[in-house]
Amino acid sequence: MIIANRTQEVLLFNRMVEGSVAKRILLIKAESGFGKTWLLTRFKYTLPEENVLCVDIDLKSAERGIAYIFDCVPDCLGKNRFPRLNAAMEQYLSSGIEVSDTTMIGKDNQLSVVLSSEDKLALDIRFAKVQEAFFQDLQQIPEKLVFLFDSYQKAPTELANWLSGKFLRHVVKIKKLIVVIAGQEIPLPTVEWMGLHDYCPLEAILELKAWCDYAQNEGLSLNEFEVNAAMILCEGQPAKTMTALKTLHAAARKRL
């Protein structure tokens, strides 16, 4: 269920999807246990069933960095929707670069190759073409697109910088794209997309009626005094308060 202080976030998200507000980037910041992942799940299940495609990605699984996004998005939306990306990736992987002026570094019985500045520049140029192909394919998809990113603070530095920079700059251009990024840390707004974003910090829920409604809807046999005690003891922290209410309910049932 949606408890108090979270209905406004869901309403704002729905208005973004409907297009009744101009903003299309939603940043959600909160500490652990305040319901970020739960809220993203609610967002996903409020989406219309037609003409909207959703991609949800937990960034703590993105050890491979940007390449992880280029795998996940086509997997979710269908690889046939990404002909340019497929071609660019094939070219990127198959057309080798002659590596020159390299240095070999040995550590812990492993060797690493340090590319010269010229070799790195060549790789960067090729990878830039892959990125451009990705955004071109997104632009050609006719449906509205919703990207939900969770655990931004867990993203590798390269990926976090890419999301807050190049990716969100392209969101400005791809007008059918709505993006939500949630985490204990979130991107710092830049001049390129600042006017297109909204910020929702998730706070503790200290409304007794909200918790009483939650207990009733969850079938928890608790009176107002018990609900209030759990809320105060847990300082309104959602995950802890929910656990406390369920524990009180279970203890009461054992006494019967």
N, C-alpha and C positions, 0 to 999 in steps of 0.2 A: 504494500500500500504506500501511498504518498503521505508523509507526515508533514506537519507544519514547518515552515521555513524552507521547504523544498518545492512547494507548488509553484512558486514564482520562477524558479529556474526552469522547471518543465514548461511553464507557460511561455517564457521567453524563447526557449528552444523551439517550441511548436510554431511560434510566430516567425522565427527565422526560416523554418522549413516552408511555411505558407508563403513567405515573401512579404508579409505585412509590416516587417521592419527591414531597414536597409542593412543592418549589421549581419555578418555571416560568420564571424569568428567568435567563439565563446571560450573564455579561459576560466577554469574552475580550480581554485586553490584551497587546500585544506590539509590538516595533519591526518595521520593514519587513524582510521576508525570513524571518520566523520561522514562516510557514505559516498565517496567519489565514484567508486566502481559501481555501487548500487544505483547511483543516479544515472550513470552512462547506460546501464542496462534499462532503466526506465525510459530514457530517451529513445533507445532503439525500439522498444516495444510500443511506443506511441506513434511511430512513423506510419504514414499511409502505406497500404499494401501495393498500390499501383504508382508507377512513374517516379519512384524514389528508390535508389540503390544505396545500401549502407555498407561501410567497411569499418570494422572495429578492430583496433590493434593495441595490444598490451606491449608497451615499449620496453618492459623489463626482459622481454624475450628477443630483443633486437640486437643481439651481440654482433651481428654482421654489419650493423650500421645501415647506411642508405640502401644497400642492396637488399636488405630485408623488406623494405617498403616496396621495392620493385618486384619482389616475389609475392608478397601478401596481397597487394591490390589487384593484380591480374587474377590471382587465385580466387579472390572473393567475387570479382565482377565478371570473370570469364576472360581467358587468354585471347579469345578471338576478338575482343574489343581493343586489343593493344598491338595492332600490326606494326606500327612504327617502332614501338619499344622492342618487340620481338626481333625485328630486323636490326635495330641498332645494337642490341645486346649480342646478337650473333656476330655482327661485324666487330664489336668490341672484344669478344672472346677469341675470334678466329684470326684477325689480322694482327699478327704479332709485331712488336716493336723491337728493333735491334737495340739492345742495351749496351751502352758504351760508357767508358770512364766510371766504372762502378767501384765501390769499396766493399770488401768482404769483412764482416764483423763476426768473430767467434765468441760465443758465450754459452756455458753449460752444454758443451758438445753440440751446439747448433750454430748454423751459419745463416746470416741474413745478408741480403743484398741492399746496399744503399744506392738508390738511383742518383744519377747526376741531375742537375737542374734541367738540362735539356730533355732527358728521358721523362722526368716527372711532368714537365710541361706538355709533352706529347700525350701522356696518359690522361692528364687533366682535360685536354682538348677533346679526346675521344669520349671521356666520361660525361663531359658537358653535352655532347650530342645525344647520349643515352637519356640524360635528364630532359632535354628538350623534346625528345620523342615521347617520353612519358607524359609530359604536360600537353602535348599536341593530341595524343590519344584521349586524354581526359576531356579535352575541349570538344572532341567529336562525339562523345557519348550523349545521346539525346535526353536521358533521364536526369532528374535532379540527383546530386551526389551528396552523401553525408559521410564524413570521416570522423570517427570517434577514437581519439588517442588517450590511453590511460598510462599512468606511471611515468610521466614526462621526466621526473627526476632520475629515473633509472636508465634513460637513454644514453648510449655512448655519446661522448662530447661532439664528435663529428656529426652524428645524426641530429642531436639537439640543436646544434648551430644551423644545420640545413633546414630543419623544420621551422625555426624561428626566423630564418632569413629567406632563402630562395623559395621554399615551399609556400610560405604565407604570402610572399610577394606575388606568386602566381595565383593564389586564391583571389586576389583582387581582380585579376584578369578573367578568371573562370567563374562567371557570375552564377552558374548553377551549383556551385560547390559551397557547402556549409561545413565548417570544421569546429570540432570541440576538442580542446586539449586540457586534460586534468592531471593534477599531480600535487605533491607537496611543494614542488617548485613549478613555475610556469614561465613561458617565454616573456621577455621584456618587450613591450610594444615598441615598434620602430615607426618612423615617419611614413613608411610605405603603406602600412596596413593599420595604423593606430585608429583611424577614423572608422574602420570596419569592424572593430572588436568591442565586446562587452566583457566585463570582469565580474565573476561571482565567487566571493569567498564563502565557504561553508562554515557557519558558526555553530556553537552548541545550541541545542533546542531546550529552552527553559520555559516552555508553555505547557502548563499542567493539562489543559484541555487536549492539546495535541497528543500527549502521552496517554491520556485516558481513552481517547478515540483509538489510538494504536492498540492498546490492550484489549479493548472491546472487539475490534476488527480481527485481532489475532486469536480471539477466544480465550483470553487469559482472565481467570476469575479473580480479579483484584479490585479492592475498593480504592477510593480516591486517596485516602491516607497512605496506602501502600505504594501507589503509583508515585505520589509526591515524594515519599521517602527515597525511592529508587532514583528519581530524577535528581534530587538534591545530592544524594550520596555520590552519584556518577557525574555531577556537575553538567548534566544535559548532554554529555558526550554520547552520540547516537549508538555506537556499537556496544559500549559498556551498559548504557541504560536498557537497551533491548535485552541484553544478556541477563541483567539483574531482574527485569520484569519476568522473564521466562523462568528464572531460578526461583523467584518467589511463588510463582504459579505452581511449579513442580513440587515445591516444599509443602504448599497448602494441600495439594492433592494427596501427598503421602500421609498427611495427618488424618485424612478422612477414613 
